[in-house]
Structures are given as C-alpha cells and as structure tokens.
C-alpha cells in the first residue's frame, strides 16, 4: 500500500512536469495565479512554466529513493530521498526568486 502511494507521488510529479514543460498550467503556480494581470504581464509565462516543469521532474527523481525504501525496507534510502527532495525544493525556490530570471526584457 505504501509503495503504491509513493509511486502515485512520482506519477503526479511526472504529470505536472509534462504539463509545465509544455508551457501550460501557470494557474497552478502559487503567487503567479494570484497576481494581477498587470503584474503577470511583466513575466515570461512560458519560461516560468518550463522551469517549473524541470523542477517537477527533479522532484519525481528525488521521490524514487523514497519509494525504493518502502520496497526494500531501508530507512536510510528514505532519509536520502527526503533530504534530496528538500534540497531540490529549497534550491528551486531560491533559483526562481533571484536574479529576475523570468521578467520580460
């Protein structure tokens, strides 16, 4: 049962990665979806979505050791996967919110 939940999480991240990598699904990005139209016009929506897609694929990859830990009953794999997941989340947030990367020129 636990393995099925972990595999479902991987599939969810992969599905979101596919949606975002096609430049769609900006309404799912917190902060962007609540911005005014004038504020949204300042950002390159396609580039933002593509970056979110890469982040979702990376998160799917970091969830694999967590799923493997349920299969092999090895807690160290769980902790490695959880550490990678948190590092990718933190790194992604920092990357996306610094340097005005997605502002239209």
Phi and psi restraints in degrees (value plus and minus 20) as a CYANA .aco file:
   2 UNK   PHI     -84.9   -44.9
   2 UNK   PSI     -58.5   -18.5
   3 UNK   PHI     -82.7   -42.7
   3 UNK   PSI     -58.2   -18.2
   4 UNK   PHI     -84.8   -44.8
   4 UNK   PSI     -57.7   -17.7
   5 UNK   PHI     -85.5   -45.5
   5 UNK   PSI     -63.9   -23.9
   6 UNK   PHI     -84.2   -44.2
   6 UNK   PSI     -61.4   -21.4
   7 UNK   PHI     -85.8   -45.8
   7 UNK   PSI     -55.2   -15.2
   8 UNK   PHI     -83.2   -43.2
   8 UNK   PSI     -57.8   -17.8
   9 UNK   PHI     -85.2   -45.2
   9 UNK   PSI     -62.3   -22.3
  10 UNK   PHI     -81.4   -41.4
  10 UNK   PSI     -65.4   -25.4
  11 UNK   PHI     -83.0   -43.0
  11 UNK   PSI     -58.1   -18.1
  12 UNK   PHI     -82.9   -42.9
  12 UNK   PSI     -66.1   -26.1
  13 UNK   PHI     -84.1   -44.1
  13 UNK   PSI     -59.0   -19.0
  14 UNK   PHI     -85.2   -45.2
  14 UNK   PSI     -61.7   -21.7
  15 UNK   PHI     -83.4   -43.4
  15 UNK   PSI     -65.7   -25.7
  16 UNK   PHI     -83.3   -43.3
  16 UNK   PSI     -57.5   -17.5
  17 UNK   PHI     -81.0   -41.0
  17 UNK   PSI     -61.8   -21.8
  18 UNK   PHI     -84.5   -44.5
  18 UNK   PSI     -63.4   -23.4
  19 UNK   PHI     -82.6   -42.6
  19 UNK   PSI     -70.1   -30.1
  20 UNK   PHI     -87.2   -47.2
  20 UNK   PSI     -57.0   -17.0
  21 UNK   PHI     -87.0   -47.0
  21 UNK   PSI     -39.7     0.3
  22 UNK   PHI    -107.1   -67.1
  22 UNK   PSI     -15.9    24.1
  23 UNK   PHI      62.1   102.1
  23 UNK   PSI      -6.1    33.9
  24 UNK   PHI    -129.1   -89.1
  24 UNK   PSI     150.0   190.0
  25 UNK   PHI      63.2   103.2
  25 UNK   PSI       1.9    41.9
  26 UNK   PHI     -82.2   -42.2
  26 UNK   PSI     -44.9    -4.9
  27 UNK   PHI     -87.0   -47.0
  27 UNK   PSI     -32.7     7.3
  28 UNK   PHI    -108.7   -68.7
  28 UNK   PSI     -28.3    11.7
  29 UNK   PHI    -107.3   -67.3
  29 UNK   PSI      95.9   135.9
  30 UNK   PHI     -82.8   -42.8
  30 UNK   PSI     118.8   158.8
  31 UNK   PHI      73.0   113.0
  31 UNK   PSI     -68.1   -28.1
  32 UNK   PHI     -91.6   -51.6
  32 UNK   PSI     -61.3   -21.3
  33 UNK   PHI     -89.9   -49.9
  33 UNK   PSI     -40.8    -0.8
  34 UNK   PHI    -117.6   -77.6
  34 UNK   PSI     -23.1    16.9
  35 UNK   PHI     -93.9   -53.9
  35 UNK   PSI     135.2   175.2
  36 UNK   PHI     -91.9   -51.9
  36 UNK   PSI     144.6   184.6
  37 UNK   PHI     -81.9   -41.9
  37 UNK   PSI     -56.3   -16.3
  38 UNK   PHI     -85.7   -45.7
  38 UNK   PSI     -58.5   -18.5
  39 UNK   PHI     -91.7   -51.7
  39 UNK   PSI     -60.1   -20.1
  40 UNK   PHI     -82.8   -42.8
  40 UNK   PSI     -52.4   -12.4
  41 UNK   PHI     -86.2   -46.2
  41 UNK   PSI     -38.4     1.6
  42 UNK   PHI     -99.7   -59.7
  42 UNK   PSI     -31.6     8.4
  43 UNK   PHI    -133.8   -93.8
  43 UNK   PSI     128.6   168.6
  44 UNK   PHI    -104.3   -64.3
  44 UNK   PSI      79.4   119.4
  45 UNK   PHI     -82.2   -42.2
  45 UNK   PSI     -60.8   -20.8
  46 UNK   PHI     -83.4   -43.4
  46 UNK   PSI     -64.5   -24.5
  47 UNK   PHI     -85.6   -45.6
  47 UNK   PSI     -59.2   -19.2
  48 UNK   PHI     -83.1   -43.1
  48 UNK   PSI     -64.1   -24.1
  49 UNK   PHI     -85.8   -45.8
  49 UNK   PSI     -61.6   -21.6
  50 UNK   PHI     -82.8   -42.8
  50 UNK   PSI     -58.8   -18.8
  51 UNK   PHI     -85.9   -45.9
  51 UNK   PSI     -60.3   -20.3
  52 UNK   PHI     -83.8   -43.8
  52 UNK   PSI     -55.8   -15.8
  53 UNK   PHI     -82.5   -42.5
  53 UNK   PSI     -63.9   -23.9
  54 UNK   PHI     -83.0   -43.0
  54 UNK   PSI     -58.8   -18.8
  55 UNK   PHI     -83.7   -43.7
  55 UNK   PSI     -61.9   -21.9
  56 UNK   PHI     -84.8   -44.8
  56 UNK   PSI     -59.4   -19.4
  57 UNK   PHI     -84.9   -44.9
  57 UNK   PSI     -59.6   -19.6
  58 UNK   PHI     -84.6   -44.6
  58 UNK   PSI     -60.2   -20.2
  59 UNK   PHI     -86.4   -46.4
  59 UNK   PSI     -55.4   -15.4
  60 UNK   PHI     -82.7   -42.7
  60 UNK   PSI     -60.7   -20.7
  61 UNK   PHI     -86.6   -46.6
  61 UNK   PSI     -55.1   -15.1
  62 UNK   PHI     -95.5   -55.5
  62 UNK   PSI     -39.4     0.6
  63 UNK   PHI    -100.3   -60.3
  63 UNK   PSI     -37.5     2.5
  64 UNK   PHI     -79.6   -39.6
  64 UNK   PSI     -65.3   -25.3
  65 UNK   PHI     -83.4   -43.4
  65 UNK   PSI     -50.2   -10.2
  66 UNK   PHI     -86.0   -46.0
  66 UNK   PSI     -63.9   -23.9
  67 UNK   PHI     -85.6   -45.6
  67 UNK   PSI     -59.1   -19.1
  68 UNK   PHI     -85.2   -45.2
  68 UNK   PSI     -53.0   -13.0
  69 UNK   PHI     -85.1   -45.1
  69 UNK   PSI     -54.4   -14.4
  70 UNK   PHI     -90.3   -50.3
  70 UNK   PSI     -54.4   -14.4
  71 UNK   PHI     -93.1   -53.1
  71 UNK   PSI     -63.9   -23.9
  72 UNK   PHI    -114.8   -74.8
  72 UNK   PSI     -25.5    14.5
  73 UNK   PHI      36.2    76.2
  73 UNK   PSI      30.1    70.1
  74 UNK   PHI    -141.0  -101.0
  74 UNK   PSI      90.2   130.2
  75 UNK   PHI     -88.1   -48.1
  75 UNK   PSI     -48.5    -8.5
  76 UNK   PHI     -84.2   -44.2
  76 UNK   PSI     -52.9   -12.9
  77 UNK   PHI     -85.6   -45.6
  77 UNK   PSI     -57.4   -17.4
  78 UNK   PHI     -81.5   -41.5
  78 UNK   PSI     -66.0   -26.0
  79 UNK   PHI     -88.0   -48.0
  79 UNK   PSI     -56.7   -16.7
  80 UNK   PHI     -83.4   -43.4
  80 UNK   PSI     -67.6   -27.6
  81 UNK   PHI     -82.8   -42.8
  81 UNK   PSI     -61.0   -21.0
  82 UNK   PHI     -86.0   -46.0
  82 UNK   PSI     -61.1   -21.1
  83 UNK   PHI     -83.4   -43.4
  83 UNK   PSI     -63.2   -23.2
  84 UNK   PHI     -83.3   -43.3
  84 UNK   PSI     -62.2   -22.2
  85 UNK   PHI     -79.7   -39.7
  85 UNK   PSI     -68.3   -28.3
  86 UNK   PHI     -85.7   -45.7
  86 UNK   PSI     -59.2   -19.2
  87 UNK   PHI     -84.7   -44.7
  87 UNK   PSI     -62.2   -22.2
  88 UNK   PHI     -86.8   -46.8
  88 UNK   PSI     -61.5   -21.5
  89 UNK   PHI     -80.4   -40.4
  89 UNK   PSI     -70.7   -30.7
  90 UNK   PHI     -83.0   -43.0
  90 UNK   PSI     -67.1   -27.1
  91 UNK   PHI     -82.0   -42.0
  91 UNK   PSI     -59.8   -19.8
  92 UNK   PHI     -84.6   -44.6
  92 UNK   PSI     -61.9   -21.9
  93 UNK   PHI     -85.2   -45.2
  93 UNK   PSI     -64.2   -24.2
  94 UNK   PHI     -83.3   -43.3
  94 UNK   PSI     -66.3   -26.3
  95 UNK   PHI     -80.1   -40.1
  95 UNK   PSI     -65.5   -25.5
  96 UNK   PHI     -94.2   -54.2
  96 UNK   PSI     -42.0    -2.0
  97 UNK   PHI    -124.5   -84.5
  97 UNK   PSI     -11.9    28.1
  98 UNK   PHI    -141.6  -101.6
  98 UNK   PSI     130.3   170.3
  99 UNK   PHI      61.1   101.1
  99 UNK   PSI     -14.9    25.1
 100 UNK   PHI      28.7    68.7
 100 UNK   PSI      24.4    64.4
 101 UNK   PHI     -84.4   -44.4
 101 UNK   PSI     -49.9    -9.9
 102 UNK   PHI    -129.5   -89.5
 102 UNK   PSI     -10.5    29.5
 103 UNK   PHI     -95.8   -55.8
 103 UNK   PSI     120.1   160.1
 104 UNK   PHI     -90.8   -50.8
 104 UNK   PSI     124.1   164.1
